[in-house]
Amino acid sequence: MAKIIILRDRGVVQTVPLNKERTTIGRHRYNDIVLEPSTVSGEHAVIVTIRRDYFLEDLNSTNGTFVNGRRIGKYLLQHADQIVLAKFPMQFMADNEGPSDAAGSAPVAAHVQILGGVNAGKQLALTKAVTTLGRPGVQVVAISRSGDAYVIVHQGGTWPLVNGVAIDQGPQTLKHGDVIDLSGTRMVFTLA
């Protein structure tokens, strides 16, 4: 069954199965997915399920709905899409038996390697759906796979740098060789 993974500073907060025809998202308590921040509209968005397709639709929210860094009105969700509602991050995960898996494409292997300090040379394979890096309260990012690409999203604290530039509010696609700077710890993103 497809699901929405809700993220916060320290990683996954909640996993919500998409087992209804309409799954509402917003600040009001009657929504199926309730997001507390005041930047989220009372009725912010809805996910409509039609057979094995999942459509995310913004409900004229004040602060918008973004998928993979682009503001959307209505969008057909794909496995590992990064969703941001008023700066509130989440990820869509398709059915295990859905079209994403039926294509049979092997996952792209990626890792980050620390460039300096006592941990220089250490590598972290990006094998989980979402990998969080950083220190809560200081600086946190999440890296996840979106299709054949990997995206990085700011999760909290000060804005991290990719190739010396602060990342945007929404997800940013990583390229082979990108240098990520988290509070002075530099690491390189590598596709194998």
Secondary structure, 3 states (H helix, E strand, C coil): CCEEEEEECCEEEEEEECCCCEEEEECCCCCCEECCCCCCCCCCEEEEEECCEEEEEECCCCCCEEECCEECCEEECCCCCEEEECCEEEEEECCCCCHHHHCCCCCCCEEEEECCCCCCCCEEECCCCEEEEEECCCEEEEEEEECCEEEEEEEEECCCEECCEECCCCCEEECCCCEEEECCEEEEEEEC
